[in-house]
Amino acid sequence: MEMARKVCACQVRATGKMYACKKLEKKRIKKRKSETMALNEKRILEKLHSRFVVSLAYTYETKDALCLVLTIMNGGDLKYHIYNLGNPGFEEPRAVFYAAELCCGLEDLQRERIVYRDLKPENILLDDHGHIRISDLGLALEVPEGEMVRGRVGTVGYMSPEIINNERYSFSPDWWGLGCLLYEMIEGHSPFKKYKEKVSREELERRVKNETEEYSEKFSEDAKSICSMLLIKDPRHRLGCQNDGGGAAVVKQHPVFKDINFSRLEANMLDPPFYPDPQAIYCKDILDIGQFSVVKGVNLDSSDETFYAQFATGCVTIPWQNEMIESGCFKDINENEDEGDLPAYKKEKMCPSILRPKRNFFCRLFRRGVKTYFIKSKLLWLGFCLG
């Protein structure tokens, strides 16, 4: 089950920083009984601080919606880049670079005992500089230490055999998903379904469980090797899933990544193979962007307030601190403790948020929250409404 949401650009009034605001409609959440899923995504994002996963900066509520304020990603998603910019697929070096960043993202998730379970091109977003981040953690789940979980969730065609069979697992579905993604980035279609092929869910699941993917001349020997090792049906023998506990460290050692310096990659010191055009619109058509239908027969009442209070908790510590530093407000606060002694010309240069001594800076920041803009240019892709 997937939560209905829409995403738009937003700006924090106190600092001017731009974010993406993911709005979850309250009535639709209640109708679909998605409260647990929404709260789970919020709590997982709160504890994650990774360069390769979107960051949560704020949560707040309006009369009609619950809002997650996230890292803004202007470069569109991988699905658009794979299928809408020339021939389907990427050159292998570009695909391998993204796979390396995904390895780092999965490693950060697994360090927090989180299995993602929905790795697909639509959920991988590009930032202004061409680096990727994993987004949409609605199906992610924390795996207790020493235990396994069960759940038949994900997207058809990307779900691993153990998920389809409703077996217990830990992190193996994410390594299967990485194999599917790398295959699709190189070949131009997913491993078990041709581009635009009409296939029933039952047939696609049968192929995943029983058939072996085919490789064209687009794959080097190393690329074919890692895909085949990640797409092993039995998770006990799948790359990254063996009982030696290697996980991401083992995957990173595969020869396909021989030209990737992971220490430099994790330090943001490697240049990506593709830079998004700041003037480009990385979505198909403005006419594809729909509007939410009206939710009827659902009433919000006082019994929902406990859930809303758990969700809308304001800022998240580390992203908020980074924002204060980037905007210069942190410097202003610490250098100018006594505002009364400042000359007028210095006051004009200070962060506007700290020039009113009658109101506490932090209180004002929380009360203002964010102001939302629907952008019709380079951020159009953020406006997709998903039912």
Backbone torsions as a table, in degrees:
resi	resn	phi	psi	omega
1	MET	NA	137.3	-177.0
2	GLU	-119.5	137.8	-179.5
3	MET	-76.0	142.0	174.2
4	ALA	-74.5	132.7	179.3
5	ARG	-155.1	160.4	169.7
6	LYS	-135.0	149.3	-174.7
7	VAL	-123.9	134.7	178.4
8	CYS	-141.0	169.0	176.5
9	ALA	-80.1	148.3	176.5
10	CYS	-145.7	165.3	-177.2
11	GLN	-136.8	133.8	175.9
12	VAL	-76.2	124.8	-175.7
13	ARG	-63.2	-40.4	-173.0
14	ALA	-69.0	-28.2	-174.9
15	THR	-122.0	-18.5	-177.8
16	GLY	83.3	0.5	-177.2
17	LYS	-70.6	138.5	-179.9
18	MET	-93.1	141.6	177.5
19	TYR	-138.7	174.0	167.2
20	ALA	-101.3	133.8	179.7
21	CYS	-110.2	114.4	179.4
22	LYS	-96.4	114.1	-176.1
23	LYS	-101.3	126.6	176.9
24	LEU	-108.6	116.1	-175.9
25	GLU	-70.1	126.8	-174.1
26	LYS	-59.1	-47.3	-177.3
27	LYS	-65.1	-36.7	-179.9
28	ARG	-70.4	-37.1	175.4
29	ILE	-60.1	-45.7	-178.0
30	LYS	-66.8	-40.6	-179.5
31	LYS	-62.2	-38.8	-177.0
32	ARG	-92.6	1.8	-178.8
33	LYS	54.9	47.0	-175.6
34	SER	-100.7	15.7	-177.8
35	GLU	-57.6	-45.0	-178.7
36	THR	-63.4	-40.8	-179.9
37	MET	-64.8	-43.5	-179.6
38	ALA	-64.0	-44.9	-179.5
39	LEU	-67.9	-34.7	178.1
40	ASN	-64.4	-45.3	179.1
41	GLU	-62.2	-42.1	-179.4
42	LYS	-62.5	-45.6	-176.9
43	ARG	-68.9	-36.2	177.9
44	ILE	-67.9	-43.8	179.3
45	LEU	-63.5	-34.4	179.8
46	GLU	-60.7	-38.1	-174.5
47	LYS	-89.4	-7.9	-177.7
48	LEU	-96.6	133.6	174.2
49	HIS	-138.1	87.9	-174.4
50	SER	-132.5	141.6	174.5
51	ARG	-67.1	-14.6	-172.5
52	PHE	-112.6	9.5	175.2
53	VAL	-134.0	138.6	179.5
54	VAL	-56.6	142.2	-178.4
55	SER	-99.0	144.8	174.9
56	LEU	-95.7	124.8	-179.2
57	ALA	-102.9	-40.3	-177.8
58	TYR	-145.1	155.5	164.6
59	THR	-131.9	139.1	177.4
60	TYR	-154.1	173.1	179.3
61	GLU	-128.8	150.6	168.9
62	THR	-114.7	-175.3	179.9
63	LYS	-59.4	-36.4	-172.3
64	ASP	-112.3	-10.6	-171.3
65	ALA	-143.8	156.1	167.8
66	LEU	-104.3	135.7	-170.3
67	CYS	-123.2	132.1	172.0
68	LEU	-107.6	122.1	-179.7
69	VAL	-100.7	114.6	-166.1
70	LEU	-123.6	167.9	172.6
71	THR	-51.8	131.4	178.3
72	ILE	-85.1	133.7	-176.7
73	MET	-124.7	103.4	-171.5
74	ASN	-86.5	-7.6	-170.9
75	GLY	-90.6	4.3	-178.8
76	GLY	82.5	-178.9	-179.5
77	ASP	-103.1	166.2	-176.5
78	LEU	-64.9	-31.7	-179.9
79	LYS	-60.2	-43.9	178.8
80	TYR	-62.3	-43.4	-177.8
81	HIS	-68.5	-35.2	-179.4
82	ILE	-67.9	-40.4	-167.6
83	TYR	-110.1	-8.1	-172.0
84	ASN	-124.1	4.0	179.7
85	LEU	-124.6	76.5	-177.5
86	GLY	90.9	-156.5	179.2
87	ASN	-65.4	145.1	-179.4
88	PRO	-57.5	138.5	177.6
89	GLY	99.4	170.0	-179.7
90	PHE	-116.5	162.6	164.7
91	GLU	-64.3	148.2	-173.4
92	GLU	-56.8	-42.3	-179.4
93	PRO	-58.5	-38.1	178.2
94	ARG	-66.7	-43.9	179.5
95	ALA	-62.5	-40.7	-179.6
96	VAL	-66.6	-38.1	178.0
97	PHE	-61.0	-46.6	178.9
98	TYR	-64.6	-38.0	178.2
99	ALA	-63.2	-36.9	178.1
100	ALA	-64.7	-42.5	178.4
101	GLU	-67.4	-35.1	175.7
102	LEU	-64.9	-38.1	175.4
103	CYS	-56.7	-44.2	179.7
104	CYS	-65.0	-40.6	178.3
105	GLY	-64.6	-43.6	178.2
106	LEU	-66.0	-35.4	177.2
107	GLU	-63.3	-41.7	178.4
108	ASP	-65.6	-39.4	176.8
109	LEU	-63.6	-46.2	-176.7
110	GLN	-69.8	-26.4	175.2
111	ARG	-62.7	-29.9	176.9
112	GLU	-95.3	11.9	178.8
113	ARG	64.1	39.5	-177.3
114	ILE	-115.1	127.2	172.2
115	VAL	-101.4	130.0	-171.6
116	TYR	-80.7	-51.4	170.6
117	ARG	73.9	8.6	179.5
118	ASP	-146.3	44.7	-179.3
119	LEU	-75.5	116.0	179.3
120	LYS	-158.6	161.3	-174.1
121	PRO	-57.7	-35.1	-178.3
122	GLU	-63.6	-24.7	-175.8
123	ASN	-95.9	4.2	178.6
124	ILE	-109.9	116.4	-172.7
125	LEU	-110.8	149.3	177.7
126	LEU	-102.3	139.7	175.5
127	ASP	-91.0	-173.4	-177.7
128	ASP	-59.1	-28.3	-173.6
129	HIS	-98.9	-2.7	177.5
130	GLY	96.7	5.4	174.0
131	HIS	-86.0	153.9	-176.3
132	ILE	-107.0	156.1	173.9
133	ARG	-139.2	146.4	173.5
134	ILE	-78.6	135.3	-179.9
135	SER	-128.0	174.8	173.5
136	ASP	59.1	79.3	-176.8
137	LEU	-96.2	27.7	-177.7
138	GLY	-62.2	-28.4	-179.3
139	LEU	-101.6	1.2	179.8
140	ALA	-67.1	154.6	-175.5
141	LEU	-147.6	138.4	176.1
142	GLU	-82.2	129.7	-179.2
143	VAL	-99.5	115.6	179.8
144	PRO	-59.3	146.1	-179.8
145	GLU	-55.0	128.4	177.2
146	GLY	77.2	5.6	-178.1
147	GLU	-119.4	173.0	173.9
148	MET	-127.2	162.9	-178.6
149	VAL	-124.2	169.5	177.7
150	ARG	-138.2	144.7	178.1
151	GLY	173.1	126.0	-177.5
152	ARG	-93.9	76.9	-176.1
153	VAL	-129.3	163.2	179.2
154	GLY	129.9	-164.0	-179.3
155	THR	-113.7	131.5	-178.7
156	VAL	-57.6	132.9	-177.4
157	GLY	99.9	-21.3	178.7
158	TYR	-117.5	-8.1	178.7
159	MET	-72.5	136.3	-178.4
160	SER	-75.3	160.7	179.4
161	PRO	-56.7	-37.5	-178.7
162	GLU	-68.5	-30.0	175.1
163	ILE	-72.3	-44.8	179.0
164	ILE	-58.8	-38.8	-179.2
165	ASN	-82.9	2.0	179.7
166	ASN	57.4	41.5	177.3
167	GLU	-93.0	168.9	178.2
168	ARG	-81.5	148.8	-177.3
169	TYR	-156.8	168.5	172.3
170	SER	-118.1	-91.0	-177.0
171	PHE	-109.8	1.8	-175.6
172	SER	-59.1	-35.0	-179.7
173	PRO	-61.5	-28.1	-178.6
174	ASP	-74.7	-32.5	176.2
175	TRP	-72.9	-34.3	171.7
176	TRP	-61.2	-45.3	179.9
177	GLY	-60.9	-37.6	177.1
178	LEU	-63.5	-40.0	177.0
179	GLY	-61.9	-43.5	177.6
180	CYS	-60.6	-43.6	-177.7
181	LEU	-67.2	-45.3	-180.0
182	LEU	-63.4	-42.1	177.1
183	TYR	-58.3	-47.7	-176.6
184	GLU	-66.3	-37.5	179.1
185	MET	-64.2	-34.0	-178.8
186	ILE	-86.0	-46.9	-173.3
187	GLU	-80.6	-30.3	-177.6
188	GLY	93.3	8.3	170.6
189	HIS	-158.9	163.0	-177.1
190	SER	-71.4	163.4	-172.2
191	PRO	-62.0	-29.0	-172.5
192	PHE	-120.9	15.3	179.2
193	LYS	-155.0	124.6	177.6
194	LYS	-68.8	159.0	179.5
195	TYR	-61.0	125.4	179.8
196	LYS	66.7	12.2	177.0
197	GLU	-73.2	136.2	177.8
198	LYS	-90.1	114.1	-177.1
199	VAL	-136.7	137.2	177.5
200	SER	-72.0	158.9	178.1
201	ARG	-58.6	-43.1	-178.2
202	GLU	-62.5	-43.5	-179.9
203	GLU	-66.4	-40.9	-179.7
204	LEU	-64.8	-40.7	177.9
205	GLU	-67.0	-34.4	176.6
206	ARG	-63.7	-43.5	179.5
207	ARG	-61.9	-43.7	-179.7
208	VAL	-59.1	-42.0	-175.6
209	LYS	-78.2	-29.8	-168.1
210	ASN	-119.7	-24.4	-173.8
211	GLU	-100.6	157.6	177.2
212	THR	-104.1	134.8	-179.2
213	GLU	-64.4	153.1	-179.9
214	GLU	-108.1	147.2	-176.5
215	TYR	-119.0	134.4	178.9
216	SER	-96.7	-176.1	179.4
217	GLU	-70.9	-6.6	177.4
218	LYS	-67.2	-22.0	-175.4
219	PHE	-92.6	130.4	168.0
220	SER	-73.6	171.1	179.0
221	GLU	-62.9	-38.4	179.7
222	ASP	-68.0	-41.2	179.5
223	ALA	-66.2	-41.9	176.9
224	LYS	-62.4	-39.9	-178.8
225	SER	-62.5	-48.9	-175.9
226	ILE	-69.7	-37.7	177.8
227	CYS	-62.4	-45.0	-178.6
228	SER	-66.1	-32.6	178.9
229	MET	-75.4	-31.8	177.2
230	LEU	-78.7	-22.9	-176.6
231	LEU	-102.6	23.5	173.0
232	ILE	-67.7	132.6	-174.9
233	LYS	-63.7	-41.6	-177.5
234	ASP	-83.5	113.3	-176.2
235	PRO	-62.2	-20.9	179.2
236	ARG	-66.7	-23.9	-177.9
237	HIS	-110.3	1.3	-177.5
238	ARG	-74.1	143.9	177.8
239	LEU	-58.1	131.3	-179.9
240	GLY	90.3	-8.0	-173.6
241	CYS	-115.0	1.1	-176.9
242	GLN	-66.5	161.2	-174.6
243	ASN	-73.4	-0.7	179.6
244	ASP	-76.7	-3.7	176.2
245	GLY	76.4	13.2	-176.3
246	GLY	-67.4	-44.0	178.3
247	GLY	56.4	-129.6	-176.6
248	ALA	-61.6	-33.8	-178.9
249	ALA	-60.4	-37.8	178.5
250	VAL	-69.8	-43.0	179.7
251	VAL	-61.6	-42.1	-178.7
252	LYS	-63.0	-24.0	-178.2
253	GLN	-81.7	-4.9	-179.3
254	HIS	-63.9	143.6	-177.8
255	PRO	-58.2	-21.6	179.9
256	VAL	-62.3	-23.3	-179.5
257	PHE	-99.4	21.4	-175.4
258	LYS	-61.9	-26.0	-179.3
259	ASP	-95.9	4.4	-179.3
260	ILE	-101.6	120.3	172.5
261	ASN	-90.4	101.0	-172.7
262	PHE	-66.8	-30.4	177.6
263	SER	-64.1	-43.1	177.5
264	ARG	-70.1	-36.2	179.0
265	LEU	-62.7	-46.3	-179.2
266	GLU	-67.8	-23.2	178.0
267	ALA	-91.3	7.9	179.2
268	ASN	62.7	38.4	-177.2
269	MET	-112.2	6.9	176.3
270	LEU	-108.1	137.4	178.4
271	ASP	-79.7	132.4	177.6
272	PRO	-70.9	159.2	-177.4
273	PRO	-77.4	-11.8	-177.2
274	PHE	-140.9	133.2	177.0
275	TYR	-112.7	119.9	178.4
276	PRO	-60.6	141.1	175.4
277	ASP	-73.5	120.5	-178.4
278	PRO	-63.1	-17.0	179.2
279	GLN	-94.9	-6.7	-175.4
280	ALA	-85.1	155.5	175.6
281	ILE	-111.1	109.5	-174.7
282	TYR	-92.8	60.0	168.9
283	CYS	-148.4	163.0	-169.1
284	LYS	-71.3	-49.6	-172.2
285	ASP	-164.4	136.0	177.1
286	ILE	-59.9	-27.3	-179.6
287	LEU	-72.4	-15.6	177.3
288	ASP	-75.8	-12.8	-175.9
289	ILE	-86.2	113.6	-177.3
290	GLY	-96.9	-171.8	177.2
291	GLN	-122.1	154.8	177.1
292	PHE	-65.9	140.4	170.2
293	SER	-77.5	158.8	-178.8
294	VAL	-76.2	133.1	177.3
295	VAL	-87.9	118.8	-177.7
296	LYS	-108.2	154.1	174.8
297	GLY	77.0	14.1	178.7
298	VAL	-123.5	126.8	179.3
299	ASN	-118.3	134.8	176.1
300	LEU	-89.0	138.6	179.9
301	ASP	-142.0	-174.5	-174.3
302	SER	-63.0	-23.9	-179.9
303	SER	-66.7	-18.1	179.5
304	ASP	-85.2	-13.5	-171.7
305	GLU	-64.3	-33.4	179.6
306	THR	-62.0	-44.2	177.3
307	PHE	-62.3	-44.9	-179.7
308	TYR	-62.4	-38.7	179.9
309	ALA	-66.5	-34.9	177.7
310	GLN	-70.7	-30.9	-176.9
311	PHE	-81.6	-51.1	-171.9
312	ALA	-87.9	82.5	-175.1
313	THR	-109.7	13.1	175.8
314	GLY	86.2	-138.7	-172.4
315	CYS	-84.0	157.1	173.8
316	VAL	-103.1	131.2	-163.3
317	THR	-53.5	-59.3	-171.4
318	ILE	-68.0	-48.4	176.5
319	PRO	-59.4	-36.9	179.7
320	TRP	-66.2	-41.9	177.6
321	GLN	-61.8	-42.1	177.7
322	ASN	-61.0	-40.4	179.2
323	GLU	-63.2	-42.1	179.3
324	MET	-61.8	-39.1	-179.9
325	ILE	-70.4	-46.5	-177.7
326	GLU	-63.0	-37.4	-176.2
327	SER	-80.0	-13.8	-178.7
328	GLY	90.4	-5.5	-178.4
329	CYS	-66.2	-37.5	179.5
330	PHE	-60.2	-43.7	179.7
331	LYS	-64.9	-43.0	-179.7
332	ASP	-61.1	-44.2	-178.0
333	ILE	-62.8	-42.8	-174.5
334	ASN	-79.6	-27.8	-178.6
335	GLU	-88.2	-16.5	-173.1
336	ASN	-130.6	65.2	-177.4
337	GLU	-70.1	-35.1	-178.8
338	ASP	-104.5	93.9	-175.7
339	GLU	-67.9	-26.4	-176.1
340	GLY	-66.3	-24.3	-177.6
341	ASP	-92.6	1.4	-176.9
342	LEU	-78.7	137.6	171.0
343	PRO	-68.8	158.2	-173.9
344	ALA	-60.1	-38.8	-175.9
345	TYR	-67.2	-29.4	177.0
346	LYS	-75.0	-36.5	178.7
347	LYS	-60.6	-36.2	-178.9
348	GLU	-65.8	-28.4	-178.0
349	LYS	-86.8	-12.4	-177.6
350	MET	-72.3	159.3	173.3
351	CYS	-56.0	124.4	-176.1
352	PRO	-55.5	-24.3	-174.0
353	SER	-70.0	-14.0	-175.2
354	ILE	-114.2	16.5	-177.5
355	LEU	-94.0	2.4	179.7
356	ARG	-115.8	93.6	-173.1
357	PRO	-66.4	-16.2	-177.5
358	LYS	-75.6	-16.9	-179.6
359	ARG	-122.3	132.5	-179.9
360	ASN	-63.6	136.3	-176.5
361	PHE	-59.1	-46.2	-175.4
362	PHE	-68.6	-39.9	177.9
363	CYS	-61.2	-44.2	-178.6
364	ARG	-64.7	-38.6	180.0
365	LEU	-62.5	-44.4	-178.5
366	PHE	-68.3	-39.7	-177.0
367	ARG	-68.3	-35.0	-179.4
368	ARG	-73.1	-36.4	-179.4
369	GLY	63.7	-127.4	-179.1
370	VAL	-130.8	153.1	170.7
371	LYS	-108.7	139.7	-168.8
372	THR	-104.3	138.5	175.0
373	TYR	-123.8	132.9	169.2
374	PHE	-91.7	113.6	-174.4
375	ILE	-93.2	137.0	-177.9
376	LYS	-112.3	19.1	178.9
377	SER	-120.7	-107.8	-171.3
378	LYS	-71.3	-11.6	-178.9
379	LEU	-106.5	20.9	-177.0
380	LEU	-58.3	-36.6	-176.2
381	TRP	-61.1	-23.6	-180.0
382	LEU	-73.7	-13.9	-174.8
383	GLY	-88.1	4.4	-179.8
384	PHE	-60.6	131.2	176.5
385	CYS	-98.5	124.3	-177.7
386	LEU	-110.5	123.5	-177.8
387	GLY	-76.7	NA	NA
